[in-house]
């Protein structure tokens, strides 16, 4: 996400973060190496634009003249206590230097550098998506709600009826007063009846308007969240390598809620007050065009200030949404890792991280409040100026006989109505700009195209998946690290009904092979064949339904155990099938011992890592897959459970009913000794292939790993 403010701490390393992200604007934080605080320290960072995609991808070190609060960022501060922070003496020097005082006043005046929400205070980011304008945002919202356009039409029809009723009330109210003063009973009675009718009509119209706009709000938020959530679910896995969960949930939550104000609140009030203000202006010109033009001139000045203020609020709102998303991201990360935070005693450090974003939020909110104060100052000054002008000029017109006292009274009432409508439009426009600013990131996410795997439903579906897998010169690099090859010209094959184990040091590319086989990523070179067909030509959904997968870290849903085992199963299963799969995964015994058995709600504190992993294995077995992938599936199991899983592997080899191709990735070499074939990887390449006994005879990586694990269990 965009990080408009960059804080720089002392003792900063000269190496800066570089990113080649194409989807996500990285957050560049320069850390203090010894965590010594230096508050309010800032510096300008130069960004180098990427010629390939138009994004900033690197930060250049500051020049030698760069400083933080007067201190060079390139110099090393050996003792933080030696740093001279601003004191009262500095304030006295400030007061004694008239030029400095003048510069300070210029900075805080409207248009000064203090008001800027970019340039020196922020990292400028070039967005690949079109900026969201008011018209474009409203068009997008109309697309979301157009199916229920009757609600909008009813709301605006009642709004027009209400506005016309309300704008007519001052005329008949004044006429009633002066007709009563002149003892004209018939005119007075007629005016009072019209006033009662207008009040009733206004009340009914207001009720219908509020109800319809509320319904429109609900529909807009619901569909916006549905559309955004469905878009996120259909993104490539590489998208989630860039975006964080906290940022995305903030867009789904607070940003969409902020946008919900547009129709029900902002457009509602803007339309009503525009209609009433236009009617008031026409009436003023009819009463007295000189007074009407004076009032119109003041409203024009107020509208100009209003537009400038609205644009400022839009930019500030976008920054607030971005900072709020970052704060939410920090809070979510900390709370989800609370046990780690508590064990290492980093509560204050995490509080500091969260407060860092809160301070930035407060900084923008302070400028927002100051801008709002200027807006209110402008409004009240011009508002009272209108009253003074109306009384002065209107009084002279009465003295000369050009208008009557009744006309002047109506003029003052309608001029106040016009000014109030202008102010209300400005206030609502400010809120609208904030909502548009909040919607910018939401609409950019909604505009993301879905993964190619979801765009096309084409792809061949084999009559029967045998399970013959071939990797032909497969090369791969993760999109977030395109310059770092993870796999280099990998060639091997897995025969049908064969148990193949893949071993190697951490980071050698074992799990990446599985990610490519599941089509979570696409190879950058070479291809993968299944039963003689390129994997990219097969229907992705059909293929995944025939693969059972157990990952390194078992992730279970917060629902009952039975539902977790059934999760994603492509066929209809009953409870007996669930229990049968749990027995094969050696999970039935501990599940039955739980208070509610298979209906027990999964909780992090209730189940151990090994128990979660056995439930994940049962989930994979229930699918009755043609290809079973166990990626470190025994890493969280104890010795007895691991022995049981070995029994599952042995059953796969011996039982004709459960014959399937099995790929096992494991660090525990004892788990895969009975595999038909063992593939040894190192540095993204295959260095050895053979059976357990064959590889032990060779003085290679596998034999060294075996000896090391054997030495690790021998008491010294």
C-alpha positions as CSV (number, residue, x, y, z in Angstrom):
1,X,0.0,0.0,0.0
2,X,1.1,3.6,-0.4
3,X,3.1,5.0,2.4
4,X,3.0,8.8,2.1
5,X,5.1,9.5,5.1
6,X,8.6,8.1,5.7
7,X,10.2,8.5,9.1
8,X,14.0,8.1,9.3
9,X,15.8,7.1,12.5
10,X,19.5,7.5,13.3
11,X,22.1,4.9,12.7
12,X,20.3,3.9,9.5
13,X,22.0,1.2,7.4
14,X,23.0,2.5,4.0
15,X,21.4,-0.4,2.3
16,X,17.8,0.4,1.3
17,X,14.9,-1.9,0.5
18,X,14.3,-2.7,-3.2
19,X,11.1,-4.1,-4.6
20,X,10.0,-5.3,-8.0
21,X,6.4,-5.6,-7.1
22,X,4.0,-5.1,-9.9
23,X,0.8,-5.2,-7.9
24,X,1.6,-3.7,-4.5
25,X,3.4,-0.5,-3.6
26,X,5.8,-1.5,-0.9
27,X,6.1,0.1,2.5
28,X,9.6,1.5,2.9
29,X,10.6,1.7,6.6
30,X,14.1,2.6,7.7
31,X,14.7,1.0,11.0
32,X,16.8,2.3,13.8
33,X,19.5,-0.4,14.5
34,X,19.6,0.1,18.2
35,X,16.0,1.2,18.7
36,X,17.0,4.5,20.3
37,X,14.1,6.9,19.8
38,X,14.5,10.1,17.9
39,X,11.0,11.5,17.6
40,X,9.7,13.5,14.7
41,X,12.7,12.7,12.6
42,X,12.1,12.9,8.9
43,X,14.1,13.0,5.7
44,X,13.5,13.1,2.0
45,X,14.1,9.9,0.1
46,X,14.7,9.8,-3.6
47,X,12.7,7.3,-5.6
48,X,14.0,5.7,-8.7
49,X,11.2,4.9,-11.2
50,X,11.1,1.6,-12.9
51,X,11.1,1.9,-16.7
52,X,9.4,-1.4,-17.1
53,X,6.2,-0.8,-15.2
54,X,6.2,2.8,-14.2
55,X,6.3,2.1,-10.5
56,X,8.9,3.3,-8.0
57,X,10.9,0.2,-7.1
58,X,13.9,1.5,-5.2
59,X,15.0,4.1,-2.7
60,X,18.3,5.9,-3.1
61,X,20.2,6.9,0.0
62,X,19.9,10.5,1.1
63,X,22.5,13.0,0.0
64,X,25.3,13.9,2.3
65,X,23.5,17.1,3.2
66,X,20.4,15.3,4.3
67,X,19.6,15.8,7.9
68,X,17.0,15.0,10.5
69,X,16.1,17.8,12.9
70,X,19.4,19.4,12.0
71,X,21.6,16.3,12.3
72,X,23.1,14.5,9.3
73,X,21.5,11.1,8.7
74,X,24.8,9.8,7.3
75,X,26.7,10.4,10.5
76,X,26.8,7.8,13.3
77,X,25.5,8.7,16.7
78,X,27.5,6.8,19.2
79,X,25.5,7.9,22.2
80,X,21.9,8.9,21.9
81,X,22.2,10.9,25.1
82,X,24.6,13.2,23.2
83,X,21.9,14.3,20.8
84,X,20.7,17.8,21.5
85,X,16.9,17.8,21.1
86,X,15.0,21.1,20.6
87,X,14.9,23.1,23.8
88,X,13.5,26.3,25.0
89,X,16.7,28.0,24.0
90,X,15.9,27.1,20.4
91,X,12.5,28.7,20.8
92,X,14.1,31.9,22.1
93,X,16.3,31.9,19.1
94,X,13.2,31.5,16.9
95,X,11.6,34.5,18.5
96,X,14.7,36.6,18.2
97,X,15.0,35.9,14.4
98,X,12.3,37.9,12.6
99,X,13.0,36.1,9.3
100,X,12.5,32.7,10.9
101,X,9.2,33.9,12.5
102,X,8.0,35.2,9.1
103,X,8.8,31.9,7.4
104,X,7.1,30.0,10.2
105,X,3.9,32.1,9.8
106,X,4.0,31.6,6.0
107,X,4.2,27.8,6.5
108,X,1.1,27.6,8.7
109,X,-1.0,30.1,6.7
110,X,-3.4,28.5,4.1
111,X,-1.3,27.3,1.2
112,X,1.8,27.0,3.3
113,X,4.0,23.9,3.4
114,X,2.4,22.7,6.7
115,X,-0.8,22.0,4.8
116,X,0.7,19.9,2.1
117,X,-0.2,16.2,2.1
118,X,2.6,15.1,-0.2
119,X,6.0,16.3,-1.6
120,X,8.5,16.4,1.3
121,X,6.3,14.6,3.8
122,X,5.4,11.7,1.7
123,X,6.7,9.2,-0.8
124,X,5.2,9.9,-4.1
125,X,3.8,6.8,-5.7
126,X,2.8,6.4,-9.3
127,X,-0.4,4.3,-9.5
128,X,-1.0,2.0,-12.4
129,X,-4.8,2.3,-12.1
130,X,-6.7,5.4,-13.2
131,X,-7.4,7.9,-10.4
132,X,-10.9,7.8,-9.1
133,X,-12.8,10.9,-9.9
134,X,-16.2,11.9,-8.5
135,X,-18.0,11.1,-11.8
136,X,-16.2,7.8,-12.2
137,X,-16.9,6.7,-8.6
138,X,-20.6,7.6,-8.9
139,X,-20.9,5.7,-12.1
140,X,-19.3,2.7,-10.5
141,X,-21.7,2.9,-7.6
142,X,-24.7,3.2,-10.0
143,X,-23.5,0.0,-11.7
144,X,-23.7,-1.7,-8.3
145,X,-27.2,-0.5,-7.4
146,X,-28.8,-0.1,-10.9
147,X,-30.6,-3.4,-10.5
148,X,-32.7,-1.8,-7.8
149,X,-33.1,1.6,-9.5
150,X,-36.7,1.9,-8.3
151,X,-35.3,2.6,-4.8
152,X,-33.2,5.5,-6.2
153,X,-36.0,6.9,-8.4
154,X,-38.4,6.8,-5.4
155,X,-35.9,8.4,-3.1
156,X,-35.1,11.3,-5.6
157,X,-38.8,11.8,-6.4
158,X,-39.7,12.2,-2.7
159,X,-36.6,14.4,-2.3
160,X,-37.8,16.8,-5.0
161,X,-41.3,16.9,-3.5
162,X,-39.9,17.6,-0.1
163,X,-37.5,20.3,-1.3
164,X,-40.2,22.1,-3.2
165,X,-42.5,22.0,-0.2
166,X,-39.9,23.3,2.2
167,X,-38.7,26.1,-0.1
168,X,-42.3,27.4,-0.4
169,X,-42.8,27.6,3.4
170,X,-40.9,30.9,4.0
171,X,-43.0,32.7,1.4
172,X,-46.4,31.7,2.8
173,X,-45.1,32.1,6.4
174,X,-44.1,35.7,5.7
175,X,-47.4,36.3,3.8
176,X,-49.4,34.9,6.7
177,X,-47.7,37.3,9.2
178,X,-48.2,40.4,7.1
179,X,-51.8,39.5,6.1
180,X,-52.6,39.1,9.8
181,X,-51.0,42.5,10.5
182,X,-53.2,44.0,7.8
183,X,-56.4,42.3,9.1
184,X,-56.9,40.4,5.8
185,X,-58.7,37.4,7.3
186,X,-59.4,35.5,4.0
187,X,-55.8,35.8,2.8
188,X,-54.5,34.8,6.2
189,X,-56.8,31.8,6.3
190,X,-55.7,30.6,2.8
191,X,-52.0,31.0,3.7
192,X,-52.3,29.0,6.9
193,X,-54.1,26.2,5.1
194,X,-51.3,26.1,2.5
195,X,-48.7,26.1,5.3
196,X,-50.3,23.1,6.9
197,X,-50.5,21.2,3.5
198,X,-46.8,22.0,2.8
199,X,-45.7,20.8,6.3
200,X,-47.6,17.5,5.9
201,X,-46.3,17.0,2.4
202,X,-42.7,17.8,3.5
203,X,-43.0,15.3,6.4
204,X,-44.3,12.5,4.3
205,X,-41.7,13.1,1.6
206,X,-38.9,13.3,4.1
207,X,-39.9,9.9,5.6
208,X,-40.1,8.2,2.2
209,X,-36.8,9.8,1.2
210,X,-35.0,8.7,4.3
211,X,-36.3,5.1,4.1
212,X,-35.4,4.7,0.4
213,X,-31.9,6.2,0.8
214,X,-31.3,3.9,3.7
215,X,-32.3,0.9,1.6
216,X,-30.0,2.1,-1.2
217,X,-27.1,2.4,1.3
218,X,-27.6,-1.1,2.5
219,X,-27.7,-2.5,-1.1
220,X,-24.6,-0.5,-2.1
221,X,-22.5,-1.7,0.9
222,X,-23.6,-5.3,0.5
223,X,-22.9,-5.5,-3.2
224,X,-19.6,-3.6,-2.9
225,X,-18.3,-6.0,-0.3
226,X,-19.6,-9.0,-2.3
227,X,-17.9,-7.7,-5.5
228,X,-14.7,-6.9,-3.7
229,X,-14.5,-10.2,-1.8
230,X,-15.3,-12.2,-5.0
231,X,-12.5,-10.3,-6.8
232,X,-10.0,-11.0,-4.1
233,X,-10.9,-14.7,-4.1
234,X,-10.3,-15.0,-7.8
235,X,-6.8,-13.5,-7.7
236,X,-3.6,-15.4,-8.4
237,X,-1.8,-16.7,-5.3
238,X,1.1,-14.3,-6.2
239,X,-1.3,-11.4,-5.4
240,X,-1.4,-12.5,-1.8
241,X,2.4,-12.5,-1.7
242,X,2.2,-8.7,-2.0
243,X,-1.0,-7.7,-0.2
244,X,-1.4,-8.3,3.5
245,X,-4.4,-9.7,5.2
246,X,-4.8,-6.6,7.5
247,X,-4.8,-4.2,4.5
248,X,-7.4,-6.3,2.6
249,X,-9.7,-6.7,5.6
250,X,-9.5,-2.9,6.2
251,X,-10.7,-2.3,2.6
252,X,-13.5,-4.8,3.1
253,X,-14.5,-3.3,6.4
254,X,-13.9,0.4,7.1
255,X,-13.4,1.6,3.5
256,X,-16.6,0.0,2.2
257,X,-18.5,1.4,5.2
258,X,-17.1,4.9,4.5
259,X,-18.3,4.6,0.9
260,X,-21.8,3.7,2.1
261,X,-22.3,7.4,3.1
262,X,-22.2,8.5,-0.5
263,X,-25.8,7.7,-1.6
264,X,-27.7,7.7,1.7
265,X,-26.1,10.8,3.2
266,X,-23.9,12.9,0.8
267,X,-25.9,12.7,-2.5
268,X,-29.1,13.0,-0.5
269,X,-28.1,16.2,1.2
270,X,-26.3,17.7,-1.8
271,X,-29.3,17.1,-4.1
272,X,-31.8,18.5,-1.6
273,X,-29.8,21.6,-0.8
274,X,-28.9,22.2,-4.5
275,X,-32.6,22.1,-5.4
276,X,-33.6,24.3,-2.5
277,X,-30.7,26.8,-3.0
278,X,-31.5,27.1,-6.7
279,X,-35.1,27.8,-5.9
280,X,-34.1,30.4,-3.2
281,X,-31.8,32.1,-5.7
282,X,-34.5,32.4,-8.4
283,X,-36.9,33.8,-5.8
284,X,-34.3,36.3,-4.7
285,X,-33.7,37.6,-8.2
286,X,-37.4,37.9,-8.8
287,X,-37.8,39.9,-5.5
288,X,-34.9,42.2,-6.2
289,X,-32.2,41.5,-8.8
290,X,-29.6,43.9,-7.2
291,X,-29.9,42.2,-3.9
292,X,-30.1,38.8,-5.6
293,X,-26.8,39.4,-7.5
294,X,-25.0,40.5,-4.3
295,X,-26.1,37.3,-2.6
296,X,-25.1,35.2,-5.6
297,X,-21.6,36.8,-5.6
298,X,-21.2,35.8,-1.9
299,X,-22.4,32.3,-2.7
300,X,-19.9,32.0,-5.6
301,X,-17.1,32.9,-3.3
302,X,-18.3,30.4,-0.8
303,X,-18.6,27.7,-3.5
304,X,-15.0,28.3,-4.6
305,X,-13.7,27.9,-1.0
306,X,-16.0,24.8,-0.8
307,X,-14.4,23.1,-3.8
308,X,-10.8,23.7,-2.6
309,X,-11.8,22.4,0.8
310,X,-13.4,19.3,-0.7
311,X,-10.4,18.5,-2.8
312,X,-8.2,18.8,0.3
313,X,-10.5,16.5,2.3
314,X,-10.4,13.9,-0.5
315,X,-6.7,13.7,-0.4
316,X,-6.6,13.7,3.4
317,X,-9.3,10.9,3.5
318,X,-7.2,8.7,1.2
319,X,-4.2,9.0,3.5
320,X,-6.3,8.3,6.5
321,X,-7.7,5.2,5.0
322,X,-4.2,4.0,4.0
323,X,-2.8,4.8,7.5
324,X,-5.8,3.1,9.1
325,X,-5.2,0.0,7.0
326,X,-1.5,0.0,8.1
327,X,-2.5,0.4,11.8
328,X,-5.1,-2.4,11.4
329,X,-2.4,-4.6,9.8
330,X,0.0,-4.1,12.7
331,X,-2.8,-4.8,15.2
332,X,-4.0,-8.0,13.4
333,X,-0.4,-9.3,13.2
334,X,0.3,-8.6,16.8
335,X,-2.9,-10.1,18.2
336,X,-2.6,-13.2,16.0
337,X,1.0,-13.7,17.4
338,X,0.1,-12.8,21.0
339,X,1.8,-15.9,22.4
340,X,5.1,-15.0,20.6
341,X,4.8,-11.4,21.8
342,X,4.2,-12.4,25.4
343,X,7.0,-14.9,25.4
344,X,9.6,-12.5,24.0
345,X,8.3,-9.5,26.1
346,X,7.8,-7.2,23.1
347,X,4.6,-5.6,24.2
348,X,6.1,-2.1,24.3
349,X,7.8,-2.6,20.9
350,X,4.5,-3.6,19.3
351,X,2.7,-0.7,21.0
352,X,5.4,1.6,19.5
353,X,4.7,0.2,16.1
354,X,1.0,0.8,16.5
355,X,1.5,4.2,18.0
356,X,3.7,5.1,15.0
357,X,0.7,4.8,12.7
358,X,-1.7,6.5,15.2
359,X,0.6,9.5,15.3
360,X,0.5,9.7,11.5
361,X,-3.3,9.5,11.6
362,X,-3.4,12.2,14.2
363,X,-1.1,14.4,12.1
364,X,-3.4,14.2,9.1
365,X,-6.5,14.6,11.3
366,X,-5.0,17.7,12.8
367,X,-4.7,19.3,9.4
368,X,-8.2,18.1,8.6
369,X,-9.5,19.9,11.7
370,X,-7.6,23.1,10.9
371,X,-9.0,23.0,7.3
372,X,-12.5,22.5,8.7
373,X,-11.9,25.5,11.0
374,X,-11.0,27.7,8.1
375,X,-14.0,26.5,6.2
376,X,-16.3,27.4,9.1
377,X,-14.6,30.8,9.5
378,X,-15.2,31.5,5.8
379,X,-18.8,30.4,5.9
380,X,-19.7,32.4,9.0
381,X,-18.0,35.5,7.7
382,X,-19.8,35.4,4.4
383,X,-23.0,34.3,6.0
384,X,-23.2,37.4,8.3
385,X,-21.9,39.6,5.4
386,X,-25.0,38.6,3.5
387,X,-27.3,39.6,6.4
388,X,-25.5,43.0,6.7
389,X,-25.7,43.7,3.0
390,X,-29.3,42.7,2.8
391,X,-30.3,45.0,5.7
392,X,-28.2,47.9,4.4
393,X,-29.2,47.8,0.8
394,X,-32.8,46.6,1.6
395,X,-33.3,49.4,4.1
396,X,-32.2,52.0,1.5
397,X,-34.6,50.4,-1.0
398,X,-37.5,50.6,1.5
399,X,-36.7,54.3,2.1
400,X,-36.8,55.0,-1.6
401,X,-40.0,52.9,-2.0
402,X,-38.5,50.3,-4.4
403,X,-39.5,47.3,-2.1
404,X,-41.8,46.8,0.8
405,X,-41.0,45.5,4.3
406,X,-42.7,42.2,3.5
407,X,-40.4,41.8,0.4
408,X,-37.3,42.6,2.5
409,X,-38.4,40.0,5.1
410,X,-38.8,37.4,2.5
411,X,-35.5,38.3,1.0
412,X,-33.6,37.9,4.3
413,X,-35.3,34.6,4.9
414,X,-34.5,33.2,1.5
415,X,-30.9,34.7,1.5
416,X,-30.3,32.8,4.7
417,X,-31.8,29.7,3.2
418,X,-29.5,30.1,0.2
419,X,-26.4,30.6,2.3
420,X,-27.4,27.6,4.5
421,X,-27.9,25.5,1.5
422,X,-24.5,26.5,0.1
423,X,-22.9,25.6,3.4
424,X,-24.7,22.3,3.6
425,X,-23.7,21.5,0.0
426,X,-20.1,22.3,1.0
427,X,-20.2,20.2,4.1
428,X,-21.8,17.3,2.3
429,X,-19.3,17.7,-0.6
430,X,-16.5,17.4,1.9
431,X,-17.9,14.2,3.2
432,X,-18.4,13.0,-0.4
433,X,-14.8,13.7,-1.2
434,X,-13.7,11.8,1.8
435,X,-15.8,8.8,0.7
436,X,-14.5,9.1,-2.8
437,X,-10.9,9.1,-1.4
438,X,-11.7,6.0,0.6
439,X,-13.2,4.3,-2.5
440,X,-10.1,4.8,-4.6
441,X,-8.3,1.7,-3.3
442,X,-11.5,-0.3,-3.2
443,X,-12.3,0.3,-6.8
444,X,-8.7,-0.3,-7.8
445,X,-9.0,-3.7,-6.2
446,X,-12.4,-4.4,-7.7
447,X,-10.9,-3.6,-11.2
448,X,-8.2,-6.3,-10.9
449,X,-8.8,-9.0,-13.5
450,X,-9.3,-12.5,-12.2
451,X,-6.7,-15.2,-12.6
452,X,-6.6,-16.8,-16.0
453,X,-7.5,-20.1,-14.3
454,X,-11.0,-18.6,-13.5
455,X,-11.5,-16.7,-16.7
456,X,-11.6,-19.8,-18.9
457,X,-13.6,-22.8,-18.0
458,X,-12.0,-24.7,-20.9
459,X,-9.5,-27.4,-20.5
460,X,-9.6,-31.1,-21.1
461,X,-11.0,-33.5,-18.5
462,X,-9.5,-36.9,-18.8
463,X,-11.8,-39.9,-18.5
464,X,-9.5,-41.3,-15.8
465,X,-6.5,-39.8,-14.1
466,X,-3.8,-42.5,-13.9
467,X,-1.3,-40.4,-12.1
468,X,1.7,-40.3,-14.4
469,X,3.6,-37.0,-13.7
470,X,6.5,-35.6,-15.6
471,X,8.6,-32.5,-14.9
472,X,10.3,-31.5,-18.1
473,X,13.1,-28.9,-17.7
474,X,11.0,-26.9,-15.3
475,X,12.3,-23.5,-14.2
476,X,10.6,-21.1,-11.8
477,X,11.0,-17.9,-9.9
478,X,8.5,-16.3,-7.6
479,X,7.0,-13.1,-9.0
480,X,8.0,-11.2,-5.9
481,X,11.6,-12.3,-6.4
482,X,11.9,-12.7,-10.2
483,X,15.6,-12.4,-10.2
484,X,16.1,-15.3,-7.8
485,X,15.6,-18.7,-9.5
486,X,13.9,-21.3,-7.2
487,X,13.9,-24.2,-9.6
488,X,16.5,-24.7,-12.4
489,X,15.8,-27.2,-15.2
490,X,14.1,-29.8,-13.0
491,X,13.6,-33.2,-14.8
492,X,12.0,-36.2,-13.2
493,X,8.9,-38.4,-13.5
494,X,6.5,-40.2,-11.2
495,X,5.0,-43.4,-12.4
496,X,1.3,-44.3,-11.7
497,X,0.7,-45.8,-8.2
498,X,4.3,-44.9,-7.2
499,X,5.3,-43.4,-3.9
500,X,8.0,-40.8,-4.5
501,X,9.7,-38.9,-1.8
502,X,11.4,-35.5,-2.3
503,X,14.0,-34.6,0.2
504,X,16.6,-31.8,0.6
505,X,17.7,-28.9,2.6
506,X,15.3,-26.1,3.5
507,X,14.9,-23.7,0.6
508,X,15.9,-26.3,-2.1
509,X,12.6,-26.0,-3.9
510,X,10.6,-29.0,-2.7
511,X,7.4,-27.2,-1.8
512,X,7.7,-25.1,-4.9
513,X,7.3,-28.3,-7.0
514,X,4.1,-29.0,-5.2
515,X,2.8,-25.4,-5.8
516,X,3.5,-25.8,-9.5
517,X,1.7,-29.2,-9.6
518,X,-1.3,-27.7,-7.9
519,X,-1.1,-24.8,-10.4
520,X,-0.9,-22.2,-7.7
521,X,1.9,-20.8,-9.9
522,X,2.9,-21.3,-13.5
523,X,6.4,-22.4,-14.5
524,X,8.6,-19.7,-16.0
525,X,10.2,-22.3,-18.2
526,X,9.6,-25.9,-19.2
527,X,6.3,-27.7,-18.6
528,X,4.6,-30.3,-16.4
529,X,2.8,-33.3,-17.9
530,X,0.1,-35.4,-16.4
531,X,-0.8,-38.6,-18.2
532,X,0.9,-37.2,-21.3
533,X,-1.1,-34.0,-21.3
534,X,0.4,-30.6,-20.5
535,X,-0.9,-29.5,-17.1
536,X,-1.9,-26.1,-18.5
537,X,-4.3,-27.8,-21.0
538,X,-6.2,-29.6,-18.3
539,X,-9.2,-28.1,-16.5
540,X,-7.8,-26.6,-13.3
541,X,-10.9,-27.3,-11.1
542,X,-11.2,-30.9,-12.4
543,X,-7.5,-31.5,-11.7
544,X,-7.6,-30.1,-8.1
545,X,-10.6,-32.2,-7.3
546,X,-8.4,-35.3,-8.0
547,X,-5.5,-34.2,-5.8
548,X,-5.4,-34.5,-2.0
549,X,-3.0,-32.1,-0.4
550,X,-1.7,-31.8,3.2
551,X,0.5,-28.8,3.8
552,X,3.3,-28.0,6.2
553,X,1.2,-25.9,8.5
554,X,-2.3,-27.4,9.0
555,X,-4.9,-24.7,8.7
556,X,-8.4,-25.6,10.0
557,X,-11.6,-23.5,9.8
558,X,-13.3,-22.3,13.0
559,X,-16.1,-24.8,12.7
560,X,-16.7,-28.4,13.9
561,X,-14.2,-31.2,13.1
562,X,-16.6,-33.0,10.8
563,X,-17.1,-30.0,8.6
564,X,-13.3,-29.5,8.6
565,X,-12.8,-33.0,7.3
566,X,-15.6,-32.6,4.7
567,X,-14.2,-29.2,3.5
568,X,-13.8,-29.0,-0.2
569,X,-14.7,-32.7,-0.9
570,X,-16.0,-32.8,-4.5
571,X,-18.4,-35.7,-3.8
572,X,-21.3,-36.3,-1.4
573,X,-20.2,-38.0,1.8
574,X,-21.9,-39.1,5.0
575,X,-20.7,-39.3,8.5
576,X,-19.5,-42.9,8.1
577,X,-17.2,-41.8,5.3
578,X,-15.8,-39.0,7.5
579,X,-15.1,-41.4,10.3
580,X,-13.5,-43.9,7.9
581,X,-11.1,-41.2,6.7
582,X,-10.3,-40.2,10.3
583,X,-9.5,-43.8,11.1
584,X,-7.1,-44.1,8.2
585,X,-5.4,-40.9,9.4
586,X,-5.3,-42.3,13.0
587,X,-7.4,-39.3,14.1
588,X,-10.7,-41.1,15.1
589,X,-9.5,-42.1,18.6
590,X,-8.6,-38.6,19.8
591,X,-11.7,-37.0,18.1
592,X,-14.0,-39.5,19.9
593,X,-12.4,-38.6,23.2
594,X,-13.3,-34.9,22.8
595,X,-16.5,-33.6,24.6
596,X,-18.6,-33.3,21.5
597,X,-16.8,-35.7,19.3
598,X,-16.9,-34.8,15.6
599,X,-19.1,-31.8,16.4
600,X,-16.4,-30.2,18.6
601,X,-15.6,-26.7,17.5
602,X,-12.0,-26.3,16.4
603,X,-10.0,-24.0,18.6
604,X,-6.3,-23.2,18.6
605,X,-6.0,-24.1,22.3
606,X,-8.1,-27.2,22.1
607,X,-6.0,-29.2,19.5
608,X,-2.3,-29.7,19.3
609,X,-0.3,-29.3,16.1
610,X,-0.2,-33.0,15.5
611,X,-3.9,-33.4,16.0
612,X,-4.6,-30.6,13.5
613,X,-2.3,-32.3,11.0
614,X,-4.1,-35.6,11.3
615,X,-7.4,-33.9,10.7
616,X,-5.9,-32.3,7.6
617,X,-4.7,-35.8,6.5
618,X,-8.2,-37.2,7.0
619,X,-9.5,-34.3,4.8
620,X,-7.2,-35.3,2.0
621,X,-8.0,-39.0,2.3
622,X,-11.7,-38.3,2.2
623,X,-11.4,-36.9,-1.3
624,X,-10.2,-40.3,-2.4
625,X,-7.7,-38.6,-4.6
626,X,-5.8,-40.1,-7.6
627,X,-2.7,-38.1,-6.5
628,X,-1.9,-37.6,-2.8
629,X,0.6,-34.9,-1.8
630,X,2.0,-34.9,1.7
631,X,4.2,-31.7,2.2
632,X,5.9,-32.2,5.5
633,X,2.6,-33.8,6.7
634,X,4.4,-35.6,9.6
635,X,6.4,-32.6,10.8
636,X,4.0,-32.0,13.8
637,X,3.4,-35.6,14.7
638,X,4.9,-37.5,17.6
639,X,6.8,-40.8,17.0
640,X,3.7,-43.0,17.5
641,X,1.6,-40.9,15.1
642,X,4.4,-40.8,12.6
643,X,4.5,-44.6,12.8
644,X,0.8,-44.7,12.1
645,X,1.2,-42.4,9.0
646,X,3.8,-44.8,7.7
647,X,1.1,-47.4,8.0
648,X,-1.1,-45.2,5.7
649,X,1.8,-45.1,3.2
650,X,2.2,-48.8,3.4
651,X,-1.5,-49.3,2.8
652,X,-1.3,-47.1,-0.2
653,X,1.2,-49.4,-1.7
654,X,-0.4,-52.7,-0.9
655,X,-4.2,-52.1,-1.0
656,X,-5.5,-52.2,-4.6
657,X,-8.6,-50.3,-3.6
658,X,-6.5,-47.3,-2.5
659,X,-3.9,-47.4,-5.2
660,X,-2.8,-43.8,-6.0
661,X,0.2,-41.8,-6.9
662,X,1.8,-40.4,-3.7
663,X,4.3,-37.6,-3.4
664,X,5.9,-37.2,0.0
665,X,8.1,-34.2,1.1
666,X,9.8,-34.8,4.4
667,X,12.8,-33.7,6.5
668,X,12.5,-36.9,8.6
669,X,14.2,-39.4,6.4
670,X,12.8,-42.3,8.4
671,X,9.3,-41.4,7.1
672,X,10.2,-42.0,3.4
673,X,12.6,-45.0,3.6
674,X,10.0,-47.3,2.1
675,X,9.3,-45.0,-0.9
676,X,9.7,-46.4,-4.4
677,X,11.9,-43.5,-5.4
678,X,13.6,-40.7,-3.6
679,X,14.4,-37.4,-5.3
680,X,17.2,-35.4,-3.6
681,X,17.2,-31.6,-4.3
682,X,19.7,-28.9,-3.6
683,X,19.7,-25.3,-4.7
684,X,16.7,-25.8,-6.9
685,X,18.2,-28.7,-8.8
686,X,17.9,-32.4,-8.6
687,X,21.2,-33.9,-7.5
688,X,20.2,-37.5,-6.8
689,X,17.5,-40.0,-7.7
690,X,17.1,-43.5,-6.4
691,X,15.8,-45.8,-3.7
692,X,16.8,-45.5,-0.1
693,X,19.3,-48.4,-0.3
694,X,20.8,-47.1,-3.5
695,X,21.3,-43.6,-2.3
696,X,23.0,-44.8,0.9
697,X,25.6,-46.6,-1.1
698,X,26.5,-43.3,-2.8
699,X,28.5,-40.7,-1.0
700,X,26.1,-37.9,-1.7
701,X,23.8,-35.4,0.0
702,X,21.2,-38.1,1.0
703,X,23.7,-40.3,2.8
704,X,25.1,-37.2,4.6
705,X,21.6,-36.1,5.7
706,X,20.9,-39.7,6.9
707,X,24.1,-39.8,8.9
708,X,23.4,-36.4,10.4
709,X,20.0,-37.4,11.6
710,X,21.3,-40.7,12.9
711,X,24.0,-38.8,14.8
712,X,21.4,-36.4,16.2
713,X,19.6,-39.2,18.0
714,X,22.7,-40.9,19.4
715,X,23.4,-39.8,22.9
716,X,26.8,-38.2,23.4
